[in-house]
Amino acid sequence: MKITRSPLFLKQIKNLDSFILKKLKKQIFKIIKNPEIGKPLKYRRGERSIYIKPFRLVYSFSNDVIYLLKFGHRKDVYK
């Protein structure tokens, strides 16, 4: 599996503390094992969301590529 990170995703994770980053990496490994693990978003076709308390990781996948799109608090990430 190839992982592609969007510029927005990279900007959003730049200043996170090590505890949150560790939880994020753990969830990304789960996504690699099973890309359909996340909850599908209703209004954005192909995008999925996974909960990393208190944040959300929004991603999509096709073929052998996982696109990490956004990472942020629930009230901000879906805008």
SVG drawing of the C-alpha trace seen along z (x, -y; Angstrom):
<svg xmlns="http://www.w3.org/2000/svg" viewBox="-25 -25 31 31">
<polyline fill="none" stroke="black" stroke-width="0.4" points="0.0,0.0 1.2,-3.5 0.3,-6.4 -0.2,-9.9 -0.5,-12.8 -2.2,-16.0 -0.5,-19.4 -3.4,-20.3 -2.9,-17.1 0.8,-17.8 0.1,-21.3 -2.5,-20.1 -0.2,-17.4 2.9,-19.7 2.5,-20.9 0.9,-17.8 2.4,-16.4 4.0,-12.9 1.1,-11.2 -1.4,-12.2 1.1,-11.3 1.6,-7.9 -2.2,-7.3 -2.4,-8.6 0.3,-6.2 -1.5,-3.3 -4.7,-4.2 -2.9,-4.6 -1.5,-1.1 -5.1,0.2 -6.2,-1.6 -3.3,0.0 -4.5,3.5 -8.1,2.8 -8.9,-0.4 -12.6,-0.1 -12.3,-0.3 -13.4,-4.0 -17.0,-5.3 -18.0,-6.5 -18.9,-10.2 -22.5,-10.9 -21.9,-13.9 -18.4,-13.3 -18.2,-10.2 -15.2,-8.0 -14.1,-9.7 -14.0,-8.0 -13.4,-9.1 -11.8,-7.4 -12.0,-8.7 -8.8,-9.4 -9.9,-11.0 -10.7,-14.0 -9.8,-14.3 -10.9,-12.8 -8.8,-11.6 -10.4,-11.9 -9.0,-9.7 -9.9,-8.0 -8.5,-5.0 -8.4,-3.6 -6.6,-0.6 -3.3,-0.4 -3.2,-4.1 -4.4,-5.6 -4.9,-9.4 -4.7,-11.1 -6.7,-14.2 -7.4,-16.0 -6.8,-15.7 -8.5,-17.9 -11.1,-18.4 -14.6,-17.3 -16.1,-20.8 -13.5,-21.9 -12.5,-18.9 -15.8,-18.5 -15.9,-22.1"/>
</svg>
